[in-house]
């Protein structure tokens, strides 16, 4: 399968399938490819990492994205 064929098929995949592909790319290339042209400062990245770790350790403090959108809107 050519690169062009792969790119054409990506939109047809389920979100779960695309997630698996992202994991495989990260496994093959590391996470470096995710940071290309990243506008975040090291301080901002550190804050996000801290908040992500807190969310993982205390999932009961989180709400689903749909609920967050409802509250914002």
N, C-alpha and C positions, 0 to 999 in steps of 0.2 A: 504494500500500500504506500502510495507516495505521500509526501508532506501535504500537498494540495488536497488529496483525498481525505486525509486525516482532519485537516482544518475544516473541510466541508461537512464532515460527520459530527464534529464537536457540538454544534447547536442542537442536534437531534438526540443527544444523550440526556439521560435524567440527571438531576442535580447530584444524586448519589454517585453516578458513574463519573461525572466530572470531578467530584471530590476525590475519588479513588485515583484518577489521573493526576490530580495535583499532588497527592501524596507520593505517587510513584516518581513524578518529576523531582520533587524535593529529595526523595531518596537517592535518585541518580545524580542530581546536580547540587544538592544541598539547598539551603534556604537563601543563598546569595542572589539567585535570580529574582526573588521576591522584592529585593531592595533596590533594584535598578531605578534610577531617577526618583528616589524616595525623598519627599520634601520634609520628612520629620527630622527633628534634631535628636541627638542622643538623649537629651533630657525627656523629650516627648516619648521616645521609644521606651525609656525606662519606666515612665509613668504607666504606659499601656501594659508593659510586662507585669508591673506590680498589680494593676487592676485585674488582669487576666488571672494571675496566680490567686488573688483573693476570690475571684469568681469560682475558680476550680475548687478551692478549699471550702467555700461557703455557697454552694449552689442555691441554697434556700433564700439567699438575699437577691437572687436574680429573677427577672420576669421574662417571659417570652417576647420575641421581637414584635409580634402582632399586638401584644398588650402595650408595649412601649409606643408603637406608632399610634395606637388609639389614644393614649394619654397625651401625646404631642399634638395630634390633630384636633 
